[in-house]
Amino acid sequence: MMIMIRKKIRTWVRVISTKFIVNVKIMIMKSPINNEINKWFWFQTLFSVMIGFRYSTSFFIW
């Protein structure tokens, strides 16, 4: 019972994180590429979000 719930939560988190990452990638692509500061800002945000997601999910689920 508990294992099934964990698996469901894990897949759910994976789907949400991938959707979020895809959205951020689209935002990066839409933003003006010649603006280096903008690009760096989005990259930093995406990176920190990915790391945060990894650590928070690993603490709560695994």
Summary of the structure (lengths in Angstrom):
residues: 62
radius of gyration: 14.9
end to end distance: 15.7
largest distance: 52.1
contacts: 136
relative contact order: 0.14
helix: 87%
strand: 0%
